[in-house]
Amino acid sequence: MATLKSPPENAAARRPPPRGQTPLGRPGVFPEKAKRASVFSDRNPALNSLFGEILDWMLAPLLLVWPISIAATHHIADEIANQPYDFVLADQVGRIVRNLVVTPEGITVSLPKASSASVADDDADKQYHQVAVAGGELIAGDGEIPPLPAGSKRALGEVQFRSGHVMGERVRIAYQLLPWPSDARPLLVQVAETRKQRSALASRIISGVLLPQFAVIPLAVILVWIGLTRGLAPLNRLQLRIRKRRPDDLSPIALHTVPEELRPMVAAFNDMMSRLQDNLDAQQRFIAAAAHQLKTPLTGLKTQVELALQESDSKQLPDYLQRIAAGVDRASHMAYQLLQLARAEASHEKPRALEPVDLDALVRDVMSHCVARALARNIDLGFEEAGAGMKIFGLPLLLCEMIDNLVDNAIKYTPAGGRVTVRLHASPEPMLEVEDTGIGIAQEDRQRIFDRFFRALGTDAEGSGLGLAIVREIADLHRASIEVLDNPQGEGTLIRLVFATQNA
């Protein structure tokens, strides 16, 4: 066992920051993580609206589908408009085929008279007729009709349709291939017609379908708006109920009075309010207990001052002043521990930037400051290192305070001539043990010693009852478990802290 009789030479280099200061050297300033973004969205929370989000997701698909609907309607309207006019074109082709006369001298063709007449009406369609050898010379009719392109359907005896251009105008062409005994190539009969009337019919169909949509879509938007307003009304009523509450009313909201979809959120809100109520109750109990604990040394100080003022014998004044100084020390120690407890509690509320800590060096540094207290009580203070660098992640200032309170508590409750040993174990998990040969802790008190202001009966050691409460708060912050055991070497107590492996 390595016994510390005096602070090591390099203790100043590893000495923790002065009390009341943080690792950054400024009072009350702790390293913190970057501010978190909005819980609901990465965007600016001021621009986040549940009503707007739902409205966007309902209207955006509608605006996306509408152009697709227009294109589909146009295609269907063209198909519908083609059907009656294609039927007429097919009849024209059939009439020409029926009038074809094949003789040894050649082919006699009788084309409709309309094919050679000029049409002055701009809204009327023009027709073109043609009989030719497929892929060869023109036999009769209009030569402006383009020949049958490659890849077109070439089934003999069936009327087929295709689109094309004649004299720069879009036309619809019906054609039929006929076998010709005198030539290996078939005859091609074609009738072409401009598309003015077809386009006019398709436009009327599209207008009849789309015009009502211009009235339906604004109406749908209005109905969606009204529906969302009515649907979100329970949120507004819930908001009003919460706003009307008194500031001190933290009672839960009845779940049967809210819509089913809001019940998980309200249940979580009730849970938060319950935890807040527990925290407020704990704070009120803490304030009441702290006021009571501070009242005792302050009352003693006042009594000693009054006695000193009334004392006429100057030889008694040093004794009164010594008692006053001791009372000031007790009150100062109480106030300091209250501040440390408040700091440990506040550390649970804010995310802290944990840093790697060499626990061997940290414990040795704290022990160097406890040597004077141990020597004053004639106690053998020892420290057993882990034997290798023992790293954990934590807050050095709070860890120093936790270890100091553990060692100080062991020294206070160990009689003169006793031993206090602090040892570290690196495996299987980082472990800190504080062992003493003191008066021990009764089994029924082992769970209560971490309560604030609790002091076991039958002890005359001075204290505020806050030291181990501070230890528990800091250990919880670092996710370390605490065990209170009997000293395996005999009388006394062994307090063991096991740090979580993810901290190592």
C-alpha positions as CSV (number, residue, x, y, z in Angstrom):
1,M,0.0,0.0,0.0
2,A,1.4,3.4,-1.0
3,T,0.9,5.8,2.0
4,L,0.6,9.5,1.1
5,K,2.4,11.6,3.8
6,S,2.8,14.7,1.8
7,P,1.6,16.1,-1.6
8,P,3.7,14.9,-4.6
9,E,6.0,17.4,-6.1
10,N,4.0,17.7,-9.4
11,A,0.7,18.0,-7.6
12,A,0.4,21.6,-8.6
13,A,0.5,20.7,-12.2
14,R,-2.4,18.3,-11.8
15,R,-4.3,20.3,-9.3
16,P,-8.0,20.7,-10.2
17,P,-9.4,24.2,-10.9
18,P,-10.2,26.3,-7.8
19,R,-13.6,25.7,-6.3
20,G,-16.4,27.5,-8.1
21,Q,-14.5,27.4,-11.4
22,T,-15.0,25.2,-14.4
23,P,-12.3,23.4,-16.5
24,L,-12.5,26.4,-18.8
25,G,-11.4,28.7,-15.9
26,R,-14.6,30.8,-15.8
27,P,-17.2,30.5,-13.1
28,G,-20.4,28.8,-14.2
29,V,-19.3,28.1,-17.8
30,F,-19.3,24.6,-19.1
31,P,-18.4,23.2,-22.5
32,E,-21.6,22.4,-24.3
33,K,-22.6,20.7,-27.5
34,A,-23.9,22.7,-30.5
35,K,-27.5,23.8,-30.2
36,R,-29.9,21.2,-31.4
37,A,-32.2,21.9,-34.3
38,S,-35.9,21.9,-34.1
39,V,-37.5,18.7,-32.8
40,F,-40.0,18.6,-35.6
41,S,-37.9,19.8,-38.6
42,D,-34.4,20.8,-39.7
43,R,-35.9,24.0,-41.1
44,N,-36.6,27.2,-39.3
45,P,-39.2,26.3,-36.6
46,A,-41.0,29.6,-37.3
47,L,-41.8,28.4,-40.8
48,N,-43.0,25.0,-39.6
49,S,-46.8,24.6,-39.7
50,L,-48.7,21.4,-39.4
51,F,-51.6,23.0,-41.3
52,G,-49.3,24.1,-44.1
53,E,-47.6,20.7,-44.2
54,I,-50.9,18.8,-44.6
55,L,-52.2,21.3,-47.1
56,D,-49.0,21.1,-49.2
57,W,-49.1,17.3,-49.2
58,M,-52.8,17.3,-50.2
59,L,-52.6,19.9,-52.9
60,A,-49.1,19.1,-54.4
61,P,-50.3,15.7,-55.7
62,L,-53.4,17.3,-57.1
63,L,-51.3,19.9,-59.0
64,L,-49.0,17.2,-60.2
65,V,-51.7,14.9,-61.4
66,W,-53.6,17.7,-63.2
67,P,-51.1,18.2,-66.1
68,I,-51.0,14.4,-66.5
69,S,-54.8,14.3,-66.6
70,I,-54.8,17.0,-69.3
71,A,-52.3,15.0,-71.5
72,A,-54.3,11.8,-71.0
73,T,-57.5,13.6,-71.8
74,H,-56.0,15.1,-75.0
75,H,-54.8,11.6,-76.1
76,I,-58.2,10.0,-75.4
77,A,-60.0,12.9,-77.2
78,D,-57.9,12.3,-80.3
79,E,-58.7,8.6,-80.2
80,I,-62.4,9.3,-79.9
81,A,-62.4,12.0,-82.6
82,N,-60.5,9.6,-85.0
83,Q,-63.0,6.8,-84.7
84,P,-66.0,8.3,-86.8
85,Y,-63.7,9.9,-89.4
86,D,-61.6,6.7,-89.7
87,F,-64.7,4.8,-90.4
88,V,-65.6,7.3,-93.3
89,L,-62.0,7.0,-94.7
90,A,-62.2,3.2,-94.6
91,D,-65.5,3.4,-96.5
92,Q,-63.8,5.6,-99.1
93,V,-61.0,3.1,-99.5
94,G,-63.5,0.3,-99.9
95,R,-65.5,2.2,-102.5
96,I,-62.4,2.7,-104.6
97,V,-61.4,-0.9,-104.3
98,R,-64.9,-2.1,-105.3
99,N,-64.7,0.2,-108.4
100,L,-61.4,-1.1,-109.6
101,V,-61.6,-3.0,-112.9
102,V,-58.6,-5.1,-113.9
103,T,-58.4,-5.9,-117.7
104,P,-55.7,-7.3,-120.0
105,E,-55.0,-3.8,-121.1
106,G,-54.6,-2.5,-117.5
107,I,-56.6,-1.1,-114.6
108,T,-59.6,1.1,-114.8
109,V,-60.0,3.3,-111.7
110,S,-63.1,5.4,-110.7
111,L,-62.2,7.9,-108.1
112,P,-64.7,10.1,-106.1
113,K,-65.4,13.4,-107.7
114,A,-64.6,15.2,-104.5
115,S,-61.0,14.4,-104.9
116,S,-60.6,16.7,-107.9
117,A,-62.8,19.5,-106.7
118,S,-61.4,22.6,-105.0
119,V,-62.8,23.4,-101.6
120,A,-63.1,27.1,-100.6
121,D,-64.3,26.5,-97.0
122,D,-61.3,26.8,-94.6
123,D,-63.0,24.8,-92.0
124,A,-63.7,21.8,-94.3
125,D,-61.3,19.0,-94.7
126,K,-59.6,18.1,-98.0
127,Q,-59.4,14.6,-99.3
128,Y,-56.8,13.1,-101.5
129,H,-57.1,9.7,-103.4
130,Q,-54.5,7.6,-104.9
131,V,-54.0,4.2,-106.6
132,A,-50.5,3.1,-107.2
133,V,-48.2,0.2,-107.3
134,A,-46.7,-0.4,-103.9
135,G,-43.2,1.1,-104.1
136,G,-43.7,2.0,-107.7
137,E,-45.4,4.2,-110.3
138,L,-48.6,6.1,-109.8
139,I,-51.6,4.7,-111.6
140,A,-54.3,7.3,-110.8
141,G,-55.1,10.0,-108.3
142,D,-53.0,12.5,-106.3
143,G,-49.3,12.0,-106.3
144,E,-48.9,14.2,-103.2
145,I,-49.8,11.4,-100.9
146,P,-46.5,10.0,-99.6
147,P,-45.7,6.3,-100.4
148,L,-46.0,3.7,-97.8
149,P,-43.1,4.1,-95.4
150,A,-40.9,1.2,-94.3
151,G,-42.2,-0.5,-91.2
152,S,-45.9,0.1,-92.0
153,K,-48.4,-2.8,-91.7
154,R,-48.6,-4.6,-95.1
155,A,-51.4,-7.2,-94.6
156,L,-53.2,-7.8,-97.9
157,G,-56.9,-7.0,-98.0
158,E,-57.1,-5.1,-94.6
159,V,-57.6,-1.3,-94.3
160,Q,-54.9,0.2,-92.2
161,F,-54.3,3.8,-90.9
162,R,-51.4,6.0,-90.4
163,S,-50.5,9.7,-90.1
164,G,-48.6,11.8,-92.6
165,H,-48.3,15.2,-94.3
166,V,-49.6,16.3,-97.7
167,M,-48.6,19.7,-99.0
168,G,-47.4,20.7,-95.5
169,E,-50.6,19.8,-93.8
170,R,-51.1,17.0,-91.3
171,V,-53.4,14.3,-92.7
172,R,-54.9,11.0,-91.7
173,I,-54.3,8.2,-94.3
174,A,-56.3,5.1,-94.8
175,Y,-54.7,2.5,-97.1
176,Q,-55.3,-1.0,-98.4
177,L,-52.9,-3.4,-100.3
178,L,-54.4,-5.6,-103.0
179,P,-52.8,-8.5,-104.9
180,W,-52.0,-7.8,-108.6
181,P,-51.6,-10.9,-110.8
182,S,-49.6,-9.1,-113.5
183,D,-47.0,-7.8,-111.0
184,A,-45.3,-9.3,-108.0
185,R,-45.9,-6.0,-106.2
186,P,-49.4,-5.4,-104.8
187,L,-51.6,-2.4,-105.6
188,L,-51.8,0.3,-103.0
189,V,-55.1,2.3,-102.5
190,Q,-54.8,5.3,-100.3
191,V,-57.2,8.0,-99.1
192,A,-55.8,11.0,-97.1
193,E,-57.8,13.6,-95.3
194,T,-56.7,16.7,-93.4
195,R,-57.4,16.8,-89.7
196,K,-59.3,20.1,-89.2
197,Q,-62.6,18.6,-88.2
198,R,-60.9,15.9,-86.1
199,S,-59.0,18.6,-84.2
200,A,-62.2,20.6,-83.8
201,L,-64.0,17.6,-82.4
202,A,-61.1,16.7,-80.1
203,S,-61.0,20.3,-78.8
204,R,-64.7,20.2,-78.0
205,I,-64.3,17.0,-76.1
206,I,-61.3,18.4,-74.2
207,S,-63.2,21.6,-73.4
208,G,-66.2,19.6,-72.2
209,V,-64.0,17.6,-69.9
210,L,-61.5,20.2,-68.6
211,L,-63.7,23.3,-68.2
212,P,-65.6,21.7,-65.2
213,Q,-62.2,21.0,-63.6
214,F,-61.4,24.7,-63.5
215,A,-64.4,25.0,-61.2
216,V,-63.9,21.8,-59.4
217,I,-60.3,22.4,-58.4
218,P,-60.8,25.7,-56.6
219,L,-63.8,24.2,-54.9
220,A,-61.7,21.2,-53.9
221,V,-59.1,23.6,-52.4
222,I,-61.7,25.4,-50.5
223,L,-63.2,22.2,-49.2
224,V,-59.7,20.9,-48.2
225,W,-59.0,24.2,-46.4
226,I,-62.3,23.9,-44.5
227,G,-61.8,20.3,-43.7
228,L,-58.3,20.9,-42.4
229,T,-59.5,23.8,-40.3
230,R,-62.3,21.6,-38.8
231,G,-59.9,18.7,-38.4
232,L,-57.3,20.7,-36.5
233,A,-59.9,22.4,-34.3
234,P,-59.2,19.9,-31.4
235,L,-55.6,21.1,-31.4
236,N,-56.8,24.7,-30.9
237,R,-59.2,23.6,-28.1
238,L,-56.4,21.7,-26.4
239,Q,-54.2,24.7,-26.7
240,L,-56.8,26.9,-25.1
241,R,-57.3,24.4,-22.3
242,I,-53.6,24.5,-21.5
243,R,-53.4,28.3,-21.7
244,K,-56.3,28.7,-19.3
245,R,-54.5,26.6,-16.6
246,R,-53.0,28.3,-13.6
247,P,-49.2,28.5,-13.6
248,D,-49.0,26.0,-10.7
249,D,-51.5,23.5,-12.2
250,L,-49.4,20.6,-13.3
251,S,-52.2,18.0,-13.1
252,P,-52.5,15.6,-16.1
253,I,-54.9,16.2,-18.9
254,A,-57.8,13.6,-19.1
255,L,-57.0,11.4,-22.1
256,H,-60.7,10.6,-22.8
257,T,-61.3,14.3,-23.7
258,V,-58.8,14.4,-26.5
259,P,-59.0,12.8,-30.0
260,E,-57.4,9.3,-30.3
261,E,-54.6,10.6,-32.6
262,L,-53.5,13.1,-30.0
263,R,-53.6,10.7,-27.0
264,P,-49.9,9.5,-27.4
265,M,-48.7,13.1,-27.5
266,V,-50.9,14.1,-24.5
267,A,-49.8,11.0,-22.6
268,A,-46.2,12.0,-23.1
269,F,-47.1,15.6,-22.1
270,N,-48.7,14.3,-18.9
271,D,-45.6,12.2,-18.2
272,M,-43.4,15.3,-18.6
273,M,-45.7,17.3,-16.3
274,S,-45.6,14.5,-13.7
275,R,-41.8,14.5,-13.8
276,L,-41.8,18.3,-13.6
277,Q,-44.1,18.1,-10.5
278,D,-41.7,15.6,-8.9
279,N,-38.8,18.0,-9.6
280,L,-40.7,20.9,-8.1
281,D,-41.7,18.9,-5.0
282,A,-38.1,17.8,-4.6
283,Q,-36.9,21.4,-4.9
284,Q,-39.4,22.6,-2.4
285,R,-38.3,19.9,0.1
286,F,-34.7,20.7,-0.6
287,I,-35.2,24.4,0.0
288,A,-37.1,23.8,3.2
289,A,-34.4,21.4,4.4
290,A,-31.6,23.7,3.4
291,A,-33.2,26.7,5.1
292,H,-33.5,24.6,8.3
293,Q,-30.0,23.3,8.1
294,L,-28.6,26.8,7.5
295,K,-30.7,28.2,10.3
296,T,-28.9,26.1,12.9
297,P,-25.3,27.4,12.3
298,L,-26.6,30.9,11.8
299,T,-28.5,30.7,15.1
300,G,-25.4,29.4,16.9
301,L,-23.3,32.2,15.3
302,K,-25.8,34.8,16.5
303,T,-25.8,33.4,20.1
304,Q,-22.0,33.3,20.2
305,V,-21.8,36.9,18.9
306,E,-24.3,38.1,21.6
307,L,-22.4,36.3,24.3
308,A,-19.1,37.8,23.1
309,L,-20.7,41.3,23.1
310,Q,-21.9,40.8,26.7
311,E,-18.6,39.4,27.9
312,S,-16.5,41.8,30.0
313,D,-13.6,39.5,30.5
314,S,-11.2,40.0,27.6
315,K,-9.6,36.6,28.3
316,Q,-12.8,34.9,27.3
317,L,-13.1,36.7,23.9
318,P,-10.6,34.4,22.0
319,D,-12.7,31.4,23.0
320,Y,-15.9,33.1,21.7
321,L,-14.1,34.2,18.5
322,Q,-12.8,30.6,18.0
323,R,-16.4,29.3,18.3
324,I,-17.6,32.0,15.9
325,A,-14.9,31.0,13.4
326,A,-15.9,27.3,13.7
327,G,-19.6,28.2,13.1
328,V,-18.6,30.3,10.1
329,D,-16.7,27.3,8.7
330,R,-19.7,25.0,9.2
331,A,-22.0,27.5,7.5
332,S,-19.5,28.1,4.7
333,H,-19.1,24.3,4.2
334,M,-22.9,23.9,4.2
335,A,-23.3,26.7,1.6
336,Y,-20.5,25.2,-0.6
337,Q,-22.0,21.8,-0.5
338,L,-25.4,23.1,-1.4
339,L,-23.9,24.9,-4.4
340,Q,-22.1,21.7,-5.5
341,L,-25.3,19.7,-5.2
342,A,-27.1,22.3,-7.3
343,R,-24.3,22.1,-9.9
344,A,-24.5,18.3,-10.0
345,E,-28.3,18.5,-10.5
346,A,-28.0,21.1,-13.2
347,S,-25.5,18.9,-15.1
348,H,-28.3,16.4,-15.6
349,E,-30.4,19.0,-17.4
350,K,-27.8,20.1,-20.0
351,P,-25.7,18.0,-22.4
352,R,-22.1,18.2,-21.4
353,A,-19.0,17.8,-23.4
354,L,-17.4,14.8,-21.7
355,E,-13.6,14.5,-22.0
356,P,-11.1,11.8,-21.5
357,V,-9.9,11.7,-17.9
358,D,-7.0,9.8,-16.4
359,L,-8.6,8.5,-13.3
360,D,-5.3,7.4,-11.7
361,A,-3.9,11.0,-12.0
362,L,-7.2,12.5,-10.9
363,V,-7.5,10.4,-7.8
364,R,-3.9,11.0,-6.8
365,D,-4.4,14.7,-7.2
366,V,-7.5,14.7,-5.0
367,M,-5.7,12.5,-2.4
368,S,-2.9,15.0,-2.1
369,H,-5.4,17.6,-0.9
370,C,-6.8,15.1,1.7
371,V,-3.5,14.3,3.3
372,A,-3.7,17.3,5.8
373,R,-7.1,16.3,7.0
374,A,-6.0,12.7,7.4
375,L,-2.9,13.7,9.4
376,A,-4.9,16.0,11.6
377,R,-7.0,13.0,12.7
378,N,-4.0,10.6,12.8
379,I,-5.4,8.4,10.0
380,D,-3.3,6.4,7.6
381,L,-4.4,7.5,4.1
382,G,-3.4,5.1,1.3
383,F,-3.9,4.9,-2.4
384,E,-3.5,1.8,-4.7
385,E,-3.2,2.7,-8.4
386,A,-4.7,0.6,-11.2
387,G,-1.2,-0.1,-12.4
388,A,-1.8,1.4,-15.9
389,G,-3.4,4.4,-17.4
390,M,-7.1,4.2,-16.5
391,K,-9.2,6.3,-18.8
392,I,-12.8,7.2,-18.5
393,F,-14.9,10.0,-20.1
394,G,-16.4,12.5,-17.7
395,L,-16.3,16.0,-16.2
396,P,-13.0,16.4,-14.2
397,L,-14.4,19.1,-11.9
398,L,-17.4,17.0,-10.8
399,L,-15.3,13.8,-10.6
400,C,-12.9,15.6,-8.3
401,E,-15.8,16.7,-6.1
402,M,-17.2,13.2,-5.9
403,I,-13.9,11.6,-4.9
404,D,-13.2,14.4,-2.4
405,N,-16.6,13.8,-0.7
406,L,-16.1,10.0,-0.6
407,V,-12.6,10.4,1.0
408,D,-13.7,13.2,3.3
409,N,-16.7,11.1,4.5
410,A,-14.4,8.1,5.2
411,I,-12.0,10.3,7.2
412,K,-14.8,11.9,9.3
413,Y,-16.2,8.5,10.4
414,T,-12.9,6.7,11.0
415,P,-11.5,6.9,14.5
416,A,-8.0,8.1,15.2
417,G,-5.4,5.6,14.3
418,G,-7.6,4.0,11.6
419,R,-7.0,3.5,7.9
420,V,-8.6,4.9,4.7
421,T,-7.6,3.3,1.5
422,V,-8.6,4.3,-2.0
423,R,-7.9,1.8,-4.8
424,L,-8.6,1.6,-8.5
425,H,-9.3,-1.5,-10.7
426,A,-9.1,-1.2,-14.5
427,S,-10.8,-4.5,-15.4
428,P,-13.3,-5.9,-16.1
429,E,-14.8,-2.5,-15.7
430,P,-13.3,0.8,-14.4
431,M,-13.8,0.6,-10.6
432,L,-13.1,3.0,-7.7
433,E,-13.2,1.7,-4.1
434,V,-13.0,3.7,-0.8
435,E,-12.3,1.5,2.2
436,D,-12.2,2.6,5.8
437,T,-11.9,1.1,9.3
438,G,-14.6,3.4,10.7
439,I,-17.8,2.8,12.6
440,G,-19.5,1.1,9.6
441,I,-23.0,1.7,8.3
442,A,-26.0,-0.3,9.5
443,Q,-27.7,-2.4,6.9
444,E,-31.0,-0.5,7.2
445,D,-29.2,2.8,6.6
446,R,-27.3,1.9,3.5
447,Q,-30.0,3.1,1.1
448,R,-30.7,6.2,3.1
449,I,-27.2,7.6,3.4
450,F,-27.4,9.0,-0.1
451,D,-30.5,11.1,0.9
452,R,-30.0,14.8,1.4
453,F,-29.4,15.8,5.0
454,F,-29.6,12.3,6.3
455,R,-27.2,11.4,9.1
456,A,-27.2,8.1,10.9
457,L,-28.0,8.2,14.6
458,G,-25.3,7.7,17.2
459,T,-22.5,9.5,15.3
460,D,-20.8,12.6,16.6
461,A,-18.9,13.5,13.4
462,E,-19.6,17.0,12.1
463,G,-21.3,17.2,8.7
464,S,-24.2,18.5,6.8
465,G,-25.6,15.2,5.4
466,L,-25.0,16.4,1.8
467,G,-21.7,14.8,0.9
468,L,-23.0,11.4,-0.2
469,A,-26.0,13.0,-1.8
470,I,-23.5,14.9,-4.0
471,V,-21.7,11.6,-4.7
472,R,-24.9,10.0,-5.9
473,E,-25.8,12.9,-8.2
474,I,-22.4,12.9,-9.8
475,A,-22.3,9.1,-10.1
476,D,-25.7,9.1,-11.8
477,L,-24.5,11.8,-14.2
478,H,-21.5,9.5,-15.2
479,R,-23.8,6.4,-15.3
480,A,-21.7,4.8,-12.5
481,S,-23.3,2.3,-10.0
482,I,-22.7,2.6,-6.2
483,E,-22.5,-0.3,-3.7
484,V,-22.2,0.0,0.0
485,L,-20.5,-3.1,1.5
486,D,-18.8,-4.2,4.7
487,N,-15.0,-3.9,4.8
488,P,-13.7,-7.3,3.9
489,Q,-10.6,-6.6,6.1
490,G,-12.7,-6.2,9.3
491,E,-14.6,-3.3,10.7
492,G,-15.6,-0.4,8.6
493,T,-17.2,0.2,5.2
494,L,-16.3,-0.3,1.5
495,I,-18.0,2.0,-1.0
496,R,-17.5,0.8,-4.6
497,L,-18.2,2.8,-7.8
498,V,-18.3,0.9,-11.1
499,F,-18.3,3.1,-14.2
500,A,-20.2,2.0,-17.3
501,T,-18.1,0.4,-19.9
502,Q,-19.2,2.9,-22.6
503,N,-17.5,5.6,-20.5
504,A,-14.2,3.7,-20.6
